[in-house]
């Protein structure tokens, strides 16, 4: 269950974290699903945007930032780069993962892990937290 904070701006109602970072990615896509906190590296977003442009189809962020309790809940590793906004899991059918892995490597991702049986690909920018 998600709770949202709504802000009224003129005739438009905005949800918390609802604004575009790049042409194809919105900040809300990277927020933790349990607490709505978000931390995302600009490098991660720019690299994902590059993959998106090369792919030519939408990329859906399955998991972006994770707070400590959520990271534990999903079985994330203690020093997960999700905790620092430097990793994202992108939904991808098993048949598409190899192509996405190649595009992610070309875009500069330091680590790419395919989870064919779980329907997503894990991408990390690398670097120290």
N, CA, C and O atoms as a GROMACS GRO file, in nm:
protein
  516
    1UNK      N    1   0.084  -0.118   0.000
    1UNK     CA    2   0.000   0.000   0.000
    1UNK      C    3   0.088   0.123   0.000
    1UNK      O    4   0.181   0.133   0.080
    2UNK      N    5   0.060   0.217  -0.088
    2UNK     CA    6   0.138   0.339  -0.096
    2UNK      C    7   0.058   0.458  -0.046
    2UNK      O    8  -0.063   0.467  -0.067
    3UNK      N    9   0.127   0.546   0.021
    3UNK     CA   10   0.067   0.671   0.067
    3UNK      C   11   0.135   0.783  -0.009
    3UNK      O   12   0.257   0.783  -0.026
    4UNK      N   13   0.057   0.878  -0.056
    4UNK     CA   14   0.112   0.988  -0.133
    4UNK      C   15   0.081   1.121  -0.067
    4UNK      O   16  -0.024   1.138  -0.005
    5UNK      N   17   0.173   1.214  -0.080
    5UNK     CA   18   0.152   1.352  -0.040
    5UNK      C   19   0.120   1.428  -0.167
    5UNK      O   20   0.200   1.427  -0.261
    6UNK      N   21   0.007   1.492  -0.172
    6UNK     CA   22  -0.033   1.565  -0.291
    6UNK      C   23  -0.013   1.714  -0.270
    6UNK      O   24  -0.045   1.768  -0.164
    7UNK      N   25   0.039   1.780  -0.371
    7UNK     CA   26   0.057   1.924  -0.371
    7UNK      C   27  -0.024   1.982  -0.486
    7UNK      O   28  -0.022   1.927  -0.596
    8UNK      N   29  -0.094   2.089  -0.461
    8UNK     CA   30  -0.170   2.151  -0.568
    8UNK      C   31  -0.090   2.265  -0.627
    8UNK      O   32  -0.045   2.355  -0.555
    9UNK      N   33  -0.070   2.260  -0.758
    9UNK     CA   34   0.003   2.364  -0.830
    9UNK      C   35  -0.086   2.412  -0.943
    9UNK      O   36  -0.096   2.348  -1.047
   10UNK      N   37  -0.151   2.526  -0.919
   10UNK     CA   38  -0.247   2.573  -1.018
   10UNK      C   39  -0.359   2.472  -1.029
   10UNK      O   40  -0.418   2.433  -0.928
   11UNK      N   41  -0.390   2.430  -1.149
   11UNK     CA   42  -0.496   2.333  -1.172
   11UNK      C   43  -0.444   2.190  -1.166
   11UNK      O   44  -0.522   2.096  -1.178
   12UNK      N   45  -0.315   2.173  -1.148
   12UNK     CA   46  -0.254   2.040  -1.150
   12UNK      C   47  -0.218   1.994  -1.009
   12UNK      O   48  -0.163   2.071  -0.930
   13UNK      N   49  -0.250   1.870  -0.978
   13UNK     CA   50  -0.213   1.813  -0.850
   13UNK      C   51  -0.090   1.726  -0.872
   13UNK      O   52  -0.089   1.638  -0.958
   14UNK      N   53   0.014   1.752  -0.793
   14UNK     CA   54   0.139   1.678  -0.805
   14UNK      C   55   0.155   1.582  -0.688
   14UNK      O   56   0.122   1.615  -0.574
   15UNK      N   57   0.206   1.463  -0.717
   15UNK     CA   58   0.242   1.369  -0.612
   15UNK      C   59   0.386   1.400  -0.570
   15UNK      O   60   0.464   1.454  -0.649
   16UNK      N   61   0.418   1.367  -0.447
   16UNK     CA   62   0.554   1.383  -0.398
   16UNK      C   63   0.650   1.311  -0.492
   16UNK      O   64   0.623   1.199  -0.534
   17UNK      N   65   0.760   1.374  -0.525
   17UNK     CA   66   0.864   1.319  -0.612
   17UNK      C   67   0.822   1.309  -0.759
   17UNK      O   68   0.889   1.243  -0.838
   18UNK      N   69   0.712   1.373  -0.796
   18UNK     CA   70   0.661   1.361  -0.932
   18UNK      C   71   0.717   1.473  -1.020
   18UNK      O   72   0.650   1.574  -1.043
   19UNK      N   73   0.839   1.454  -1.068
   19UNK     CA   74   0.892   1.546  -1.168
   19UNK      C   75   0.997   1.477  -1.253
   19UNK      O   76   1.063   1.383  -1.208
   20UNK      N   77   1.011   1.524  -1.374
   20UNK     CA   78   1.100   1.462  -1.471
   20UNK      C   79   1.246   1.493  -1.441
   20UNK      O   80   1.283   1.606  -1.412
   21UNK      N   81   1.328   1.389  -1.448
   21UNK     CA   82   1.472   1.404  -1.435
   21UNK      C   83   1.536   1.412  -1.573
   21UNK      O   84   1.629   1.490  -1.596
   22UNK      N   85   1.484   1.331  -1.665
   22UNK     CA   86   1.531   1.328  -1.804
   22UNK      C   87   1.407   1.312  -1.891
   22UNK      O   88   1.294   1.310  -1.841
   23UNK      N   89   1.428   1.301  -2.019
   23UNK     CA   90   1.315   1.284  -2.111
   23UNK      C   91   1.228   1.163  -2.076
   23UNK      O   92   1.106   1.168  -2.090
   24UNK      N   93   1.291   1.054  -2.030
   24UNK     CA   94   1.217   0.930  -2.008
   24UNK      C   95   1.206   0.884  -1.863
   24UNK      O   96   1.140   0.784  -1.837
   25UNK      N   97   1.268   0.954  -1.769
   25UNK     CA   98   1.266   0.908  -1.630
   25UNK      C   99   1.217   1.016  -1.534
   25UNK      O  100   1.257   1.132  -1.542
   26UNK      N  101   1.128   0.973  -1.444
   26UNK     CA  102   1.068   1.057  -1.343
   26UNK      C  103   1.127   1.018  -1.207
   26UNK      O  104   1.153   0.900  -1.183
   27UNK      N  105   1.147   1.115  -1.119
   27UNK     CA  106   1.206   1.087  -0.987
   27UNK      C  107   1.126   0.982  -0.911
   27UNK      O  108   1.185   0.898  -0.843
   28UNK      N  109   0.994   0.986  -0.921
   28UNK     CA  110   0.910   0.892  -0.847
   28UNK      C  111   0.937   0.746  -0.884
   28UNK      O  112   0.910   0.656  -0.804
   29UNK      N  113   0.989   0.721  -1.002
   29UNK     CA  114   1.020   0.584  -1.043
   29UNK      C  115   1.130   0.522  -0.956
   29UNK      O  116   1.140   0.400  -0.948
   30UNK      N  117   1.211   0.604  -0.894
   30UNK     CA  118   1.325   0.557  -0.816
   30UNK      C  119   1.298   0.553  -0.666
   30UNK      O  120   1.385   0.508  -0.591
   31UNK      N  121   1.182   0.598  -0.620
   31UNK     CA  122   1.156   0.606  -0.477
   31UNK      C  123   1.132   0.469  -0.415
   31UNK      O  124   1.084   0.377  -0.481
   32UNK      N  125   1.166   0.458  -0.288
   32UNK     CA  126   1.142   0.336  -0.213
   32UNK      C  127   0.991   0.314  -0.202
   32UNK      O  128   0.919   0.407  -0.165
   33UNK      N  129   0.942   0.195  -0.232
   33UNK     CA  130   0.797   0.173  -0.228
   33UNK      C  131   0.736   0.175  -0.089
   33UNK      O  132   0.615   0.195  -0.075
   34UNK      N  133   0.817   0.156   0.015
   34UNK     CA  134   0.757   0.151   0.149
   34UNK      C  135   0.752   0.288   0.217
   34UNK      O  136   0.661   0.313   0.297
   35UNK      N  137   0.848   0.376   0.188
   35UNK     CA  138   0.852   0.504   0.261
   35UNK      C  139   0.855   0.626   0.169
   35UNK      O  140   0.849   0.739   0.217
   36UNK      N  141   0.865   0.604   0.038
   36UNK     CA  142   0.869   0.709  -0.064
   36UNK      C  143   0.995   0.794  -0.061
   36UNK      O  144   1.004   0.896  -0.131
   37UNK      N  145   1.093   0.754   0.020
   37UNK     CA  146   1.221   0.824   0.021
   37UNK      C  147   1.291   0.794  -0.111
   37UNK      O  148   1.277   0.685  -0.166
   38UNK      N  149   1.367   0.891  -0.159
   38UNK     CA  150   1.439   0.867  -0.284
   38UNK      C  151   1.576   0.932  -0.279
   38UNK      O  152   1.592   1.045  -0.232
   39UNK      N  153   1.671   0.858  -0.329
   39UNK     CA  154   1.807   0.908  -0.348
   39UNK      C  155   1.852   0.843  -0.478
   39UNK      O  156   1.847   0.721  -0.491
   40UNK      N  157   1.895   0.924  -0.573
   40UNK     CA  158   1.937   0.869  -0.701
   40UNK      C  159   2.055   0.947  -0.754
   40UNK      O  160   2.056   1.070  -0.753
   41UNK      N  161   2.154   0.875  -0.799
   41UNK     CA  162   2.273   0.936  -0.856
   41UNK      C  163   2.240   0.992  -0.994
   41UNK      O  164   2.178   0.923  -1.075
   42UNK      N  165   2.280   1.116  -1.022
   42UNK     CA  166   2.260   1.170  -1.156
   42UNK      C  167   2.326   1.081  -1.262
   42UNK      O  168   2.273   1.067  -1.373
   43UNK      N  169   2.440   1.021  -1.229
   43UNK     CA  170   2.509   0.932  -1.321
   43UNK      C  171   2.420   0.812  -1.357
   43UNK      O  172   2.413   0.774  -1.474
   44UNK      N  173   2.351   0.754  -1.259
   44UNK     CA  174   2.263   0.641  -1.284
   44UNK      C  175   2.153   0.680  -1.382
   44UNK      O  176   2.126   0.607  -1.478
   45UNK      N  177   2.091   0.793  -1.358
   45UNK     CA  178   1.980   0.837  -1.444
   45UNK      C  179   2.029   0.864  -1.586
   45UNK      O  180   1.963   0.826  -1.682
   46UNK      N  181   2.143   0.930  -1.599
   46UNK     CA  182   2.196   0.959  -1.733
   46UNK      C  183   2.235   0.832  -1.808
   46UNK      O  184   2.215   0.822  -1.929
   47UNK      N  185   2.290   0.735  -1.736
   47UNK     CA  186   2.326   0.609  -1.800
   47UNK      C  187   2.200   0.531  -1.840
   47UNK      O  188   2.197   0.471  -1.948
   48UNK      N  189   2.098   0.532  -1.756
   48UNK     CA  190   1.972   0.467  -1.792
   48UNK      C  191   1.908   0.536  -1.913
   48UNK      O  192   1.852   0.469  -2.000
   49UNK      N  193   1.916   0.667  -1.917
   49UNK     CA  194   1.862   0.741  -2.031
   49UNK      C  195   1.934   0.700  -2.159
   49UNK      O  196   1.871   0.688  -2.264
   50UNK      N  197   2.063   0.680  -2.152
   50UNK     CA  198   2.140   0.637  -2.269
   50UNK      C  199   2.094   0.499  -2.315
   50UNK      O  200   2.077   0.475  -2.434
   51UNK      N  201   2.076   0.407  -2.219
   51UNK     CA  202   2.027   0.273  -2.254
   51UNK      C  203   1.888   0.284  -2.318
   51UNK      O  204   1.860   0.218  -2.418
   52UNK      N  205   1.802   0.366  -2.260
   52UNK     CA  206   1.665   0.383  -2.311
   52UNK      C  207   1.667   0.433  -2.455
   52UNK      O  208   1.592   0.383  -2.539
   53UNK      N  209   1.751   0.530  -2.483
   53UNK     CA  210   1.758   0.585  -2.620
   53UNK      C  211   1.808   0.480  -2.718
   53UNK      O  212   1.756   0.469  -2.829
   54UNK      N  213   1.908   0.403  -2.678
   54UNK     CA  214   1.961   0.298  -2.766
   54UNK      C  215   1.861   0.184  -2.784
   54UNK      O  216   1.853   0.126  -2.892
   55UNK      N  217   1.785   0.151  -2.680
   55UNK     CA  218   1.689   0.043  -2.680
   55UNK      C  219   1.567   0.080  -2.766
   55UNK      O  220   1.512  -0.004  -2.837
   56UNK      N  221   1.527   0.206  -2.758
   56UNK     CA  222   1.414   0.253  -2.839
   56UNK      C  223   1.278   0.215  -2.784
   56UNK      O  224   1.176   0.237  -2.850
   57UNK      N  225   1.276   0.159  -2.664
   57UNK     CA  226   1.150   0.120  -2.600
   57UNK      C  227   1.157   0.161  -2.453
   57UNK      O  228   1.266   0.180  -2.399
   58UNK      N  229   1.042   0.176  -2.387
   58UNK     CA  230   1.043   0.214  -2.245
   58UNK      C  231   1.118   0.114  -2.158
   58UNK      O  232   1.117  -0.007  -2.183
   59UNK      N  233   1.184   0.167  -2.056
   59UNK     CA  234   1.247   0.086  -1.951
   59UNK      C  235   1.167   0.111  -1.823
   59UNK      O  236   1.142   0.226  -1.787
   60UNK      N  237   1.127   0.006  -1.757
   60UNK     CA  238   1.048   0.019  -1.635
   60UNK      C  239   1.138  -0.013  -1.516
   60UNK      O  240   1.194  -0.121  -1.506
   61UNK      N  241   1.149   0.084  -1.425
   61UNK     CA  242   1.230   0.066  -1.304
   61UNK      C  243   1.151  -0.023  -1.208
   61UNK      O  244   1.046   0.015  -1.157
   62UNK      N  245   1.204  -0.141  -1.185
   62UNK     CA  246   1.143  -0.238  -1.094
   62UNK      C  247   1.182  -0.205  -0.949
   62UNK      O  248   1.101  -0.218  -0.857
   63UNK      N  249   1.307  -0.161  -0.931
   63UNK     CA  250   1.356  -0.125  -0.798
   63UNK      C  251   1.465  -0.020  -0.813
   63UNK      O  252   1.563  -0.041  -0.885
   64UNK      N  253   1.448   0.092  -0.745
   64UNK     CA  254   1.547   0.198  -0.746
   64UNK      C  255   1.608   0.208  -0.607
   64UNK      O  256   1.673   0.116  -0.559
   65UNK      N  257   1.585   0.323  -0.541
   65UNK     CA  258   1.636   0.341  -0.405
   65UNK      C  259   1.563   0.247  -0.310
   65UNK      O  260   1.443   0.222  -0.326
   66UNK      N  261   1.636   0.196  -0.211
   66UNK     CA  262   1.577   0.114  -0.106
   66UNK      C  263   1.623   0.165   0.029
   66UNK      O  264   1.743   0.181   0.053
   67UNK      N  265   1.528   0.192   0.118
   67UNK     CA  266   1.565   0.224   0.256
   67UNK      C  267   1.616   0.095   0.321
   67UNK      O  268   1.597  -0.014   0.266
   68UNK      N  269   1.678   0.106   0.435
   68UNK     CA  270   1.737  -0.012   0.500
   68UNK      C  271   1.634  -0.121   0.529
   68UNK      O  272   1.658  -0.237   0.497
   69UNK      N  273   1.517  -0.087   0.588
   69UNK     CA  274   1.419  -0.193   0.614
   69UNK      C  275   1.370  -0.261   0.486
   69UNK      O  276   1.354  -0.383   0.483
   70UNK      N  277   1.346  -0.184   0.381
   70UNK     CA  278   1.298  -0.244   0.256
   70UNK      C  279   1.406  -0.331   0.193
   70UNK      O  280   1.377  -0.438   0.139
   71UNK      N  281   1.530  -0.286   0.199
   71UNK     CA  282   1.640  -0.364   0.144
   71UNK      C  283   1.648  -0.501   0.214
   71UNK      O  284   1.669  -0.604   0.149
   72UNK      N  285   1.632  -0.501   0.346
   72UNK     CA  286   1.631  -0.627   0.421
   72UNK      C  287   1.512  -0.713   0.381
   72UNK      O  288   1.525  -0.834   0.362
   73UNK      N  289   1.396  -0.650   0.368
   73UNK     CA  290   1.273  -0.722   0.333
   73UNK      C  291   1.285  -0.796   0.200
   73UNK      O  292   1.234  -0.908   0.186
   74UNK      N  293   1.351  -0.735   0.102
   74UNK     CA  294   1.362  -0.798  -0.031
   74UNK      C  295   1.487  -0.886  -0.044
   74UNK      O  296   1.513  -0.941  -0.151
   75UNK      N  297   1.564  -0.899   0.064
   75UNK     CA  298   1.682  -0.984   0.062
   75UNK      C  299   1.804  -0.919  -0.002
   75UNK      O  300   1.893  -0.989  -0.050
   76UNK      N  301   1.807  -0.786  -0.004
   76UNK     CA  302   1.921  -0.715  -0.060
   76UNK      C  303   2.045  -0.730   0.027
   76UNK      O  304   2.035  -0.750   0.148
   77UNK      N  305   2.161  -0.720  -0.036
   77UNK     CA  306   2.286  -0.732   0.040
   77UNK      C  307   2.308  -0.609   0.127
   77UNK      O  308   2.256  -0.501   0.097
   78UNK      N  309   2.383  -0.624   0.233
   78UNK     CA  310   2.403  -0.517   0.332
   78UNK      C  311   2.455  -0.388   0.270
   78UNK      O  312   2.409  -0.279   0.304
   79UNK      N  313   2.551  -0.399   0.178
   79UNK     CA  314   2.610  -0.279   0.119
   79UNK      C  315   2.559  -0.256  -0.024
   79UNK      O  316   2.633  -0.211  -0.111
   80UNK      N  317   2.432  -0.286  -0.046
   80UNK     CA  318   2.369  -0.270  -0.177
   80UNK      C  319   2.381  -0.126  -0.227
   80UNK      O  320   2.360  -0.031  -0.152
   81UNK      N  321   2.414  -0.112  -0.354
   81UNK     CA  322   2.419   0.022  -0.414
   81UNK      C  323   2.280   0.081  -0.432
   81UNK      O  324   2.267   0.201  -0.458
   82UNK      N  325   2.175  -0.001  -0.420
   82UNK     CA  326   2.038   0.052  -0.417
   82UNK      C  327   2.023   0.149  -0.299
   82UNK      O  328   1.950   0.249  -0.308
   83UNK      N  329   2.091   0.120  -0.190
   83UNK     CA  330   2.082   0.202  -0.069
   83UNK      C  331   2.143   0.342  -0.088
   83UNK      O  332   2.118   0.433  -0.009
   84UNK      N  333   2.222   0.356  -0.194
   84UNK     CA  334   2.291   0.482  -0.220
   84UNK      C  335   2.249   0.546  -0.352
   84UNK      O  336   2.311   0.643  -0.397
   85UNK      N  337   2.144   0.492  -0.414
   85UNK     CA  338   2.095   0.549  -0.538
   85UNK      C  339   2.187   0.526  -0.658
   85UNK      O  340   2.184   0.602  -0.754
   86UNK      N  341   2.268   0.421  -0.652
   86UNK     CA  342   2.365   0.393  -0.759
   86UNK      C  343   2.335   0.262  -0.831
   86UNK      O  344   2.418   0.212  -0.908
   87UNK      N  345   2.216   0.205  -0.808
   87UNK     CA  346   2.176   0.082  -0.875
   87UNK      C  347   2.026   0.086  -0.903
   87UNK      O  348   1.950   0.151  -0.833
   88UNK      N  349   1.987   0.014  -1.007
   88UNK     CA  350   1.845   0.001  -1.041
   88UNK      C  351   1.823  -0.136  -1.103
   88UNK      O  352   1.909  -0.190  -1.172
   89UNK      N  353   1.705  -0.190  -1.077
   89UNK     CA  354   1.661  -0.312  -1.142
   89UNK      C  355   1.557  -0.271  -1.246
   89UNK      O  356   1.463  -0.197  -1.215
   90UNK      N  357   1.574  -0.319  -1.367
   90UNK     CA  358   1.487  -0.284  -1.479
   90UNK      C  359   1.412  -0.408  -1.523
   90UNK      O  360   1.473  -0.514  -1.542
   91UNK      N  361   1.280  -0.397  -1.538
   91UNK     CA  362   1.202  -0.512  -1.585
   91UNK      C  363   1.245  -0.549  -1.726
   91UNK      O  364   1.262  -0.463  -1.812
   92UNK      N  365   1.262  -0.679  -1.747
   92UNK     CA  366   1.302  -0.726  -1.879
   92UNK      C  367   1.270  -0.874  -1.892
   92UNK      O  368   1.303  -0.954  -1.805
   93UNK      N  369   1.206  -0.909  -2.001
   93UNK     CA  370   1.179  -1.049  -2.030
   93UNK      C  371   1.312  -1.121  -2.050
   93UNK      O  372   1.410  -1.060  -2.093
   94UNK      N  373   1.314  -1.249  -2.019
   94UNK     CA  374   1.437  -1.328  -2.034
   94UNK      C  375   1.494  -1.316  -2.175
   94UNK      O  376   1.616  -1.311  -2.193
   95UNK      N  377   1.407  -1.312  -2.273
   95UNK     CA  378   1.452  -1.306  -2.413
   95UNK      C  379   1.517  -1.173  -2.451
   95UNK      O  380   1.585  -1.164  -2.553
   96UNK      N  381   1.497  -1.069  -2.369
   96UNK     CA  382   1.552  -0.936  -2.397
   96UNK      C  383   1.676  -0.903  -2.315
   96UNK      O  384   1.745  -0.805  -2.343
   97UNK      N  385   1.706  -0.984  -2.214
   97UNK     CA  386   1.809  -0.948  -2.118
   97UNK      C  387   1.950  -0.942  -2.178
   97UNK      O  388   2.028  -0.855  -2.140
   98UNK      N  389   1.983  -1.030  -2.268
   98UNK     CA  390   2.117  -1.028  -2.326
   98UNK      C  391   2.138  -0.900  -2.406
   98UNK      O  392   2.245  -0.839  -2.398
   99UNK      N  393   2.039  -0.858  -2.483
   99UNK     CA  394   2.048  -0.734  -2.560
   99UNK      C  395   2.061  -0.614  -2.468
   99UNK      O  396   2.142  -0.524  -2.492
  100UNK      N  397   1.981  -0.611  -2.361
  100UNK     CA  398   1.990  -0.501  -2.264
  100UNK      C  399   2.124  -0.501  -2.192
  100UNK      O  400   2.180  -0.395  -2.165
  101UNK      N  401   2.176  -0.620  -2.161
  101UNK     CA  402   2.307  -0.628  -2.096
  101UNK      C  403   2.414  -0.563  -2.184
  101UNK      O  404   2.498  -0.488  -2.134
  102UNK      N  405   2.411  -0.590  -2.312
  102UNK     CA  406   2.508  -0.531  -2.404
  102UNK      C  407   2.494  -0.379  -2.411
  102UNK      O  408   2.594  -0.307  -2.407
  103UNK      N  409   2.371  -0.331  -2.419
  103UNK     CA  410   2.348  -0.186  -2.424
  103UNK      C  411   2.393  -0.119  -2.294
  103UNK      O  412   2.450  -0.010  -2.297
  104UNK      N  413   2.368  -0.184  -2.181
  104UNK     CA  414   2.407  -0.129  -2.051
  104UNK      C  415   2.560  -0.121  -2.040
  104UNK      O  416   2.614  -0.022  -1.990
  105UNK      N  417   2.628  -0.223  -2.088
  105UNK     CA  418   2.775  -0.221  -2.087
  105UNK      C  419   2.827  -0.109  -2.175
  105UNK      O  420   2.922  -0.039  -2.138
  106UNK      N  421   2.768  -0.090  -2.292
  106UNK     CA  422   2.808   0.018  -2.382
  106UNK      C  423   2.784   0.155  -2.319
  106UNK      O  424   2.858   0.249  -2.345
  107UNK      N  425   2.679   0.166  -2.238
  107UNK     CA  426   2.647   0.293  -2.172
  107UNK      C  427   2.737   0.320  -2.051
  107UNK      O  428   2.732   0.429  -1.994
  108UNK      N  429   2.818   0.222  -2.012
  108UNK     CA  430   2.914   0.244  -1.904
  108UNK      C  431   2.880   0.182  -1.771
  108UNK      O  432   2.951   0.206  -1.673
  109UNK      N  433   2.773   0.102  -1.762
  109UNK     CA  434   2.742   0.039  -1.634
  109UNK      C  435   2.855  -0.054  -1.593
  109UNK      O  436   2.904  -0.132  -1.675
  110UNK      N  437   2.896  -0.046  -1.467
  110UNK     CA  438   3.009  -0.124  -1.416
  110UNK      C  439   2.970  -0.269  -1.388
  110UNK      O  440   3.053  -0.359  -1.399
  111UNK      N  441   2.844  -0.290  -1.352
  111UNK     CA  442   2.798  -0.425  -1.319
  111UNK      C  443   2.658  -0.445  -1.376
  111UNK      O  444   2.570  -0.360  -1.359
  112UNK      N  445   2.639  -0.558  -1.442
  112UNK     CA  446   2.509  -0.594  -1.498
  112UNK      C  447   2.484  -0.739  -1.461
  112UNK      O  448   2.564  -0.827  -1.494
  113UNK      N  449   2.372  -0.765  -1.393
  113UNK     CA  450   2.336  -0.902  -1.355
  113UNK      C  451   2.199  -0.932  -1.413
  113UNK      O  452   2.103  -0.858  -1.389
  114UNK      N  453   2.191  -1.039  -1.488
  114UNK     CA  454   2.064  -1.080  -1.547
  114UNK      C  455   1.993  -1.178  -1.454
  114UNK      O  456   2.054  -1.273  -1.405
  115UNK      N  457   1.866  -1.154  -1.429
  115UNK     CA  458   1.782  -1.243  -1.350
  115UNK      C  459   1.669  -1.290  -1.442
  115UNK      O  460   1.555  -1.247  -1.429
  116UNK      N  461   1.703  -1.379  -1.533
  116UNK     CA  462   1.608  -1.424  -1.634
  116UNK      C  463   1.484  -1.487  -1.573
  116UNK      O  464   1.373  -1.464  -1.620
  117UNK      N  465   1.502  -1.566  -1.468
  117UNK     CA  466   1.388  -1.634  -1.405
  117UNK      C  467   1.301  -1.539  -1.322
  117UNK      O  468   1.188  -1.574  -1.287
  118UNK      N  469   1.353  -1.420  -1.290
  118UNK     CA  470   1.277  -1.324  -1.209
  118UNK      C  471   1.228  -1.203  -1.289
  118UNK      O  472   1.157  -1.118  -1.237
  119UNK      N  473   1.268  -1.196  -1.417
  119UNK     CA  474   1.214  -1.094  -1.505
  119UNK      C  475   1.272  -0.954  -1.490
  119UNK      O  476   1.204  -0.856  -1.518
  120UNK      N  477   1.398  -0.945  -1.446
  120UNK     CA  478   1.460  -0.812  -1.441
  120UNK      C  479   1.610  -0.824  -1.459
  120UNK      O  480   1.668  -0.932  -1.452
  121UNK      N  481   1.671  -0.708  -1.483
  121UNK     CA  482   1.816  -0.698  -1.498
  121UNK      C  483   1.865  -0.592  -1.398
  121UNK      O  484   1.807  -0.484  -1.388
  122UNK      N  485   1.971  -0.624  -1.325
  122UNK     CA  486   2.026  -0.536  -1.222
  122UNK      C  487   2.142  -0.457  -1.285
  122UNK      O  488   2.230  -0.515  -1.348
  123UNK      N  489   2.141  -0.324  -1.266
  123UNK     CA  490   2.243  -0.237  -1.322
  123UNK      C  491   2.304  -0.152  -1.211
  123UNK      O  492   2.233  -0.094  -1.129
  124UNK      N  493   2.439  -0.145  -1.209
  124UNK     CA  494   2.510  -0.063  -1.110
  124UNK      C  495   2.607   0.031  -1.181
  124UNK      O  496   2.669  -0.006  -1.281
  125UNK      N  497   2.618   0.152  -1.127
  125UNK     CA  498   2.712   0.249  -1.181
  125UNK      C  499   2.853   0.221  -1.136
  125UNK      O  500   2.949   0.262  -1.200
  126UNK      N  501   2.867   0.150  -1.025
  126UNK     CA  502   2.998   0.126  -0.967
  126UNK      C  503   3.038   0.242  -0.879
  126UNK      O  504   2.956   0.328  -0.846
  127UNK      N  505   3.163   0.246  -0.839
  127UNK     CA  506   3.213   0.353  -0.753
  127UNK      C  507   3.187   0.324  -0.607
  127UNK      O  508   3.113   0.232  -0.571
  128UNK      N  509   3.249   0.404  -0.524
  128UNK     CA  510   3.233   0.390  -0.380
  128UNK      C  511   3.112   0.468  -0.334
  128UNK      O  512   3.075   0.569  -0.393
  129UNK      N  513   3.051   0.419  -0.226
  129UNK     CA  514   2.932   0.484  -0.172
  129UNK      C  515   2.969   0.595  -0.077
  129UNK      O  516   2.881   0.661  -0.022
   0.00000   0.00000   0.00000
